[in-house]
């Protein structure tokens, strides 16, 4: 069996798509039928301009070949991202032109990797299995100016319908996506293999409860991840930091399209209890988690984000730290039902955030049940088996 895996991000890049694709490929390598080969086509690390790490453009492992394609320099804007993907797509099509595949797997957040996978699968008469991490068409109205959203949504809706109809299975990382897909793609086979906790975080998860932090002294609150429009840190952190100046010191690790706006606002308002740091490797990130008292998460107040389940939740929860989250919809329900010692507040609501913070117990505590349920290795093992079984069903049809 010859399997093509398309992922815009892959190790050693730093993002949810990279961690997910890497874990699945590693599991594939263990369970593929004898004589099978996996071809991964991805990009050289490009997630953050402030994080640079070298990786081979072509890498051969036992039953895996990885091609990492170089992209032009780009920022976080939509136009730059579109140019970067166009470069990726052209290179992918050239690379796979003379090859045949039995199965195409594409993991996609911004739709176009799914469309590219569907195009290749149709050309090669291969089975298509899509892994959908976001509903791009549903978020257009929130992340694009209104006039652009009105123009582009019909075009992307048509692409979405074509690509999703081409697939044998659509996996959704959030159960919150189900209603959208059931209403639009009745009859399509859906699976639900969510994000999970990587071994690095499981290895350092607390085994017993710590002592309660004393009321006196400043609490260190850490956010680590993308700093973009979707996260909306610029809409919550400045005012929240001002209100809690004597109680909380914020550490924010990451990069993204709204970093400069956040930095400018903090400076103009003379806010001195927010520390901005560049992205770091995972071992350094784990140390930062250990040093923090509370872990912070936030999504902007957009209707589309009521369906998502942020991947960051899983590693946060594994660390056993109090979780302070400004989310709504499915993510809020998930946190409240699955994660102990968590406080949820309405996105962008500073007063609600402050009240929620007061309900947290400022101590570390193990979340063994959560880890056992959402270990990435367990989830990827089940997903790899589902993908291979889809291929088997097709061969028997």
C-alpha positions as CSV (number, residue, x, y, z in Angstrom):
1,X,0.0,0.0,0.0
2,X,1.2,3.5,-0.9
3,X,-0.1,6.3,1.3
4,X,0.3,10.0,0.7
5,X,0.1,12.3,3.7
6,X,-0.4,16.0,3.1
7,X,0.2,18.4,6.0
8,X,1.2,22.0,5.7
9,X,3.0,21.6,9.0
10,X,5.2,18.8,10.3
11,X,8.0,18.2,12.8
12,X,10.0,20.1,13.9
13,X,7.6,23.0,13.3
14,X,5.7,24.3,16.4
15,X,2.0,24.1,16.0
16,X,-1.0,21.8,16.6
17,X,-1.1,20.7,13.0
18,X,2.6,19.6,13.1
19,X,2.2,17.7,16.4
20,X,-0.9,15.9,15.2
21,X,0.5,14.9,11.8
22,X,3.8,13.8,13.2
23,X,2.1,11.6,15.8
24,X,-0.2,10.0,13.2
25,X,2.7,9.3,10.8
26,X,4.7,7.6,13.6
27,X,1.7,5.4,14.3
28,X,1.2,4.6,10.7
29,X,4.8,3.5,10.4
30,X,4.1,0.9,13.1
31,X,0.8,-0.5,11.8
32,X,0.9,-0.4,8.1
33,X,0.8,-3.7,6.2
34,X,4.1,-5.2,5.3
35,X,5.5,-3.7,2.1
36,X,3.6,-0.5,2.5
37,X,5.3,2.9,2.2
38,X,4.3,6.3,3.5
39,X,5.0,9.5,1.6
40,X,4.8,12.7,3.7
41,X,4.7,16.0,1.8
42,X,4.9,19.1,4.0
43,X,6.9,22.3,4.3
44,X,10.1,23.4,5.9
45,X,9.5,25.0,9.3
46,X,7.6,28.2,8.7
47,X,5.0,28.6,11.4
48,X,6.6,31.6,13.2
49,X,9.1,34.1,11.8
50,X,10.7,34.3,15.2
51,X,11.3,30.6,15.5
52,X,13.9,29.1,13.2
53,X,14.9,25.5,13.2
54,X,16.7,23.4,10.6
55,X,15.2,20.3,9.1
56,X,16.2,18.1,6.1
57,X,14.3,18.8,2.9
58,X,14.3,15.1,2.1
59,X,14.3,12.5,4.9
60,X,14.2,8.7,4.6
61,X,13.1,6.4,7.4
62,X,12.4,2.7,7.2
63,X,9.0,2.9,5.5
64,X,8.6,6.7,5.4
65,X,9.8,9.3,2.9
66,X,9.4,13.0,4.0
67,X,9.6,15.8,1.5
68,X,9.7,19.3,3.2
69,X,9.1,22.0,0.6
70,X,10.6,25.5,0.9
71,X,8.2,28.4,0.9
72,X,8.7,32.1,0.2
73,X,9.1,34.4,3.2
74,X,5.7,35.3,4.5
75,X,3.9,36.9,7.5
76,X,0.6,36.1,9.2
77,X,-1.6,38.1,6.8
78,X,-4.2,36.4,4.6
79,X,-2.5,37.5,1.4
80,X,0.9,36.2,2.5
81,X,-0.6,33.0,3.6
82,X,-2.4,32.5,0.3
83,X,0.9,33.1,-1.6
84,X,2.6,30.6,0.6
85,X,0.0,28.0,0.1
86,X,0.0,28.5,-3.7
87,X,3.7,27.9,-3.7
88,X,3.2,24.7,-1.6
89,X,0.4,23.5,-3.9
90,X,2.4,24.0,-7.1
91,X,5.4,22.1,-5.6
92,X,3.2,19.3,-4.3
93,X,1.5,18.7,-7.7
94,X,4.9,18.6,-9.4
95,X,6.3,16.2,-6.8
96,X,3.4,13.7,-7.0
97,X,2.7,14.0,-10.8
98,X,4.4,10.7,-11.7
99,X,3.4,8.7,-8.6
100,X,0.5,6.5,-7.8
101,X,-1.2,6.2,-4.3
102,X,-3.8,3.9,-2.8
103,X,-4.8,6.4,-0.1
104,X,-4.5,10.1,0.3
105,X,-4.7,11.5,3.9
106,X,-4.9,15.3,4.3
107,X,-5.0,17.2,7.5
108,X,-6.3,20.7,7.1
109,X,-7.3,23.7,9.1
110,X,-7.7,26.4,6.4
111,X,-9.5,24.1,3.9
112,X,-7.1,24.4,1.0
113,X,-4.9,21.4,2.1
114,X,-8.1,19.4,2.0
115,X,-8.9,20.7,-1.5
116,X,-5.4,19.8,-2.6
117,X,-5.7,16.3,-1.2
118,X,-9.1,15.9,-2.9
119,X,-7.6,16.9,-6.3
120,X,-4.7,14.5,-6.0
121,X,-7.0,11.7,-4.8
122,X,-9.3,12.2,-7.8
123,X,-6.4,12.3,-10.2
124,X,-4.8,9.1,-8.7
125,X,-8.2,7.3,-8.2
126,X,-7.1,6.9,-4.5
127,X,-9.2,6.8,-1.3
128,X,-9.4,10.2,0.4
129,X,-9.5,10.5,4.2
130,X,-9.7,14.1,5.4
131,X,-8.8,15.4,8.9
132,X,-10.6,18.7,9.5
133,X,-9.2,20.9,12.3
134,X,-11.3,24.0,11.6
135,X,-14.3,25.0,9.5
136,X,-12.8,27.7,7.3
137,X,-16.0,28.7,5.5
138,X,-17.7,29.2,8.9
139,X,-14.9,31.5,10.1
140,X,-14.6,33.7,7.0
141,X,-17.2,36.2,8.2
142,X,-15.3,36.7,11.5
143,X,-11.7,36.8,10.3
144,X,-12.1,38.8,7.0
145,X,-13.5,42.3,6.4
146,X,-17.2,42.1,5.6
147,X,-16.8,43.1,1.9
148,X,-14.2,40.4,1.4
149,X,-16.2,37.8,3.2
150,X,-19.2,38.4,1.1
151,X,-17.2,38.0,-2.1
152,X,-15.1,35.0,-1.1
153,X,-17.5,32.9,0.9
154,X,-19.4,31.4,-2.1
155,X,-16.1,30.5,-3.8
156,X,-14.8,28.7,-0.7
157,X,-18.1,27.1,0.0
158,X,-18.1,25.5,-3.4
159,X,-14.5,24.3,-2.9
160,X,-15.5,22.8,0.5
161,X,-18.5,21.0,-0.9
162,X,-16.4,19.5,-3.7
163,X,-13.6,18.4,-1.5
164,X,-15.7,17.0,1.3
165,X,-17.9,15.1,-1.2
166,X,-14.8,13.4,-2.6
167,X,-13.8,11.9,0.7
168,X,-14.5,8.5,2.0
169,X,-14.3,9.7,5.6
170,X,-14.1,13.1,7.2
171,X,-12.5,13.2,10.7
172,X,-13.5,16.1,12.9
173,X,-11.2,17.1,15.8
174,X,-14.1,18.8,17.7
175,X,-17.5,17.2,18.4
176,X,-18.7,20.8,18.2
177,X,-18.3,20.6,14.4
178,X,-20.8,17.8,14.1
179,X,-24.0,19.9,13.6
180,X,-22.4,21.8,10.7
181,X,-21.3,18.7,8.9
182,X,-24.5,16.7,9.5
183,X,-26.6,19.5,8.1
184,X,-24.5,20.0,5.0
185,X,-23.0,16.6,4.2
186,X,-25.7,14.0,5.1
187,X,-24.5,10.6,4.2
188,X,-20.8,11.3,4.5
189,X,-19.0,9.1,7.0
190,X,-17.7,11.1,10.0
191,X,-15.2,10.1,12.6
192,X,-14.2,12.0,15.8
193,X,-10.5,11.6,16.7
194,X,-9.7,14.7,18.7
195,X,-6.4,16.2,19.6
196,X,-4.6,14.8,22.5
197,X,-1.7,14.9,25.0
198,X,1.8,14.1,23.7
199,X,4.2,11.9,25.6
200,X,6.5,14.8,26.6
201,X,3.7,16.3,28.7
202,X,2.5,13.0,30.1
203,X,6.0,12.4,31.3
204,X,6.1,15.5,33.5
205,X,2.5,15.4,34.7
206,X,2.2,15.7,38.5
207,X,1.6,12.5,40.4
208,X,0.3,14.1,43.6
209,X,-1.4,17.3,44.6
210,X,0.8,20.3,45.5
211,X,0.3,22.8,48.4
212,X,-2.1,25.7,48.0
213,X,-0.3,28.9,46.9
214,X,-0.5,31.5,49.6
215,X,-2.7,34.5,49.0
216,X,0.2,36.9,49.3
217,X,2.4,37.5,46.4
218,X,1.9,37.7,42.6
219,X,0.4,34.8,40.7
220,X,2.2,34.0,37.4
221,X,-0.2,33.3,34.6
222,X,1.1,31.8,31.4
223,X,-0.2,31.8,27.9
224,X,1.7,29.9,25.2
225,X,0.7,29.7,21.6
226,X,-0.4,31.7,18.6
227,X,-1.1,35.4,19.1
228,X,-3.6,36.1,16.3
229,X,-7.0,37.5,15.6
230,X,-8.5,34.1,16.6
231,X,-7.0,34.1,20.1
232,X,-7.9,37.7,20.7
233,X,-5.3,38.4,23.4
234,X,-5.2,42.0,22.3
235,X,-8.9,42.3,23.2
236,X,-8.5,40.9,26.8
237,X,-5.0,41.1,28.2
238,X,-4.3,44.8,28.4
239,X,-7.4,45.7,30.4
240,X,-7.3,42.5,32.4
241,X,-3.6,43.1,33.3
242,X,-4.4,46.6,34.4
243,X,-7.3,45.5,36.7
244,X,-5.2,42.7,38.3
245,X,-1.8,44.5,38.4
246,X,-1.2,43.9,42.0
247,X,-2.2,40.2,41.9
248,X,-1.1,38.7,38.5
249,X,2.0,38.7,36.3
250,X,1.2,37.5,32.7
251,X,3.8,35.7,30.7
252,X,2.9,35.3,27.0
253,X,5.0,33.0,24.9
254,X,4.4,33.0,21.1
255,X,4.0,35.0,17.9
256,X,1.4,35.8,15.4
257,X,-0.5,38.5,13.5
258,X,-1.7,40.5,16.5
259,X,1.5,40.4,18.5
260,X,2.5,43.9,17.5
261,X,-0.9,45.3,18.3
262,X,-0.7,43.7,21.7
263,X,2.8,45.0,22.3
264,X,1.8,48.5,21.2
265,X,-1.2,48.6,23.5
266,X,0.7,47.4,26.5
267,X,3.4,50.1,25.9
268,X,1.0,52.9,25.3
269,X,-1.0,52.0,28.5
270,X,2.2,51.7,30.5
271,X,1.3,48.1,31.5
272,X,4.2,46.5,33.3
273,X,2.9,43.2,34.4
274,X,2.8,41.5,31.0
275,X,5.9,39.8,29.7
276,X,6.1,39.0,25.9
277,X,8.5,36.2,24.9
278,X,9.2,34.5,21.5
279,X,8.3,30.9,20.7
280,X,10.5,28.2,22.3
281,X,11.2,24.6,21.9
282,X,9.1,22.1,23.7
283,X,11.6,21.3,26.5
284,X,11.8,25.0,27.3
285,X,8.0,25.3,27.1
286,X,7.5,22.5,29.6
287,X,9.8,24.4,32.0
288,X,7.7,27.5,31.5
289,X,4.6,25.5,32.3
290,X,6.2,24.2,35.5
291,X,7.1,27.6,36.7
292,X,3.6,29.0,36.1
293,X,0.9,29.1,38.7
294,X,-2.0,29.3,36.3
295,X,-2.4,28.5,32.6
296,X,-4.4,30.9,30.4
297,X,-6.4,30.3,27.3
298,X,-8.6,32.6,25.2
299,X,-10.5,32.7,22.0
300,X,-12.0,35.8,20.4
301,X,-15.7,36.4,20.7
302,X,-16.7,35.0,17.3
303,X,-19.7,32.8,16.6
304,X,-17.6,30.3,14.7
305,X,-15.3,29.7,17.7
306,X,-18.3,28.2,19.6
307,X,-17.7,25.0,17.7
308,X,-13.9,24.6,18.2
309,X,-11.9,22.7,20.7
310,X,-8.4,24.3,21.1
311,X,-5.6,21.7,21.0
312,X,-3.7,23.7,23.7
313,X,-6.3,22.5,26.2
314,X,-4.8,19.0,26.3
315,X,-1.3,19.8,27.2
316,X,-2.4,22.5,29.6
317,X,-4.7,20.0,31.4
318,X,-1.9,17.4,31.6
319,X,0.3,19.8,33.5
320,X,-2.1,19.8,36.4
321,X,-2.1,23.6,36.7
322,X,-5.3,25.6,37.3
323,X,-6.8,26.5,34.0
324,X,-8.3,29.9,33.3
325,X,-10.1,30.0,30.0
326,X,-12.1,32.6,28.0
327,X,-14.0,30.4,25.7
328,X,-17.7,29.7,24.8
329,X,-19.8,27.0,23.2
330,X,-18.4,23.5,22.9
331,X,-15.0,24.4,24.4
332,X,-16.6,25.8,27.5
333,X,-18.7,22.6,27.9
334,X,-15.7,20.4,27.4
335,X,-13.6,22.2,30.0
336,X,-16.3,22.3,32.6
337,X,-17.1,18.6,32.2
338,X,-13.6,17.2,31.7
339,X,-11.0,19.4,33.4
340,X,-10.9,19.8,37.2
341,X,-9.9,23.1,38.8
342,X,-10.8,25.1,35.7
343,X,-12.5,28.5,35.5
344,X,-14.3,29.5,32.3
345,X,-15.3,33.1,31.5
346,X,-17.0,34.8,28.5
347,X,-14.5,35.7,25.8
348,X,-13.3,39.4,25.9
349,X,-15.2,40.0,29.2
350,X,-12.7,41.4,31.7
351,X,-15.1,41.5,34.7
352,X,-16.2,37.9,34.1
353,X,-12.5,36.9,33.8
354,X,-11.6,38.5,37.1
355,X,-14.5,36.8,38.8
356,X,-13.7,33.4,37.3
357,X,-10.1,33.7,38.5
358,X,-11.2,34.0,42.1
359,X,-12.8,30.5,41.9
360,X,-9.5,28.7,41.1
361,X,-7.5,26.7,43.6
362,X,-3.9,27.9,43.2
363,X,-2.3,24.5,43.4
364,X,-1.1,21.7,41.1
365,X,-3.1,18.5,41.0
366,X,-2.9,15.3,38.9
367,X,-5.5,14.8,36.2
368,X,-4.9,11.1,35.7
369,X,-8.3,10.2,34.3
370,X,-8.0,13.0,31.7
371,X,-4.6,11.8,30.6
372,X,-5.6,8.2,30.3
373,X,-8.6,9.3,28.1
374,X,-6.8,11.7,25.9
375,X,-3.3,10.4,25.5
376,X,-2.2,11.3,21.9
377,X,-0.7,7.8,21.4
378,X,-4.0,6.1,22.2
379,X,-6.0,8.4,19.9
380,X,-3.6,8.2,17.0
381,X,-3.5,4.4,17.3
382,X,-7.3,4.2,16.9
383,X,-7.3,6.8,14.1
384,X,-4.6,4.9,12.1
385,X,-6.6,1.7,12.4
386,X,-9.7,3.5,11.2
387,X,-7.9,4.9,8.2
388,X,-6.5,1.5,7.2
389,X,-9.8,-0.1,7.7
390,X,-11.3,2.4,5.3
391,X,-8.7,1.3,2.7
392,X,-9.6,-2.3,3.4
393,X,-13.3,-1.7,2.9
394,X,-12.6,0.0,-0.4
395,X,-10.5,-2.9,-1.6
396,X,-13.3,-5.3,-0.8
397,X,-16.0,-3.3,-2.4
